[in-house]
Amino acid sequence: MFDPLKKEKAKVQQAKINAELAKKYSQRQFEKAKYSSKSFISSPTGIAGMFVAGSINGATSDVPKPISSVIVSLLLKLF
């Protein structure tokens, strides 16, 4: 039997397969990124980075000037 839409149906089927593969690949990449970010955050480098970021945030927030200058001077002495 002759099917004039055979090529179009094949293209649609292939597009569905490609979309499913892309979705699975995206999910796998997301899980990989989530795992690597969790492992970085729990590493000593990540902990030190969070401490430094929190110190800078605390030093630049609305706190009295003497406390922030002490924190900044301590950070400068560390580095």
C-alpha angles and dihedrals in degrees: 000000000000116000113191092190096052095111093047092049090051090050091051091049091049091048090053091051092048091050092051091049092049091050092051091046091050092049091049092049091048092052091047092051091047091051094047093048091050091050092048093049092051093047121095090251092054093047091049090048092052090048092051092046091050091047092052091046091050092045093052098042127093100289127127113285099243093058094049093047090052091051092047092048091050091050091049091051090052092055 
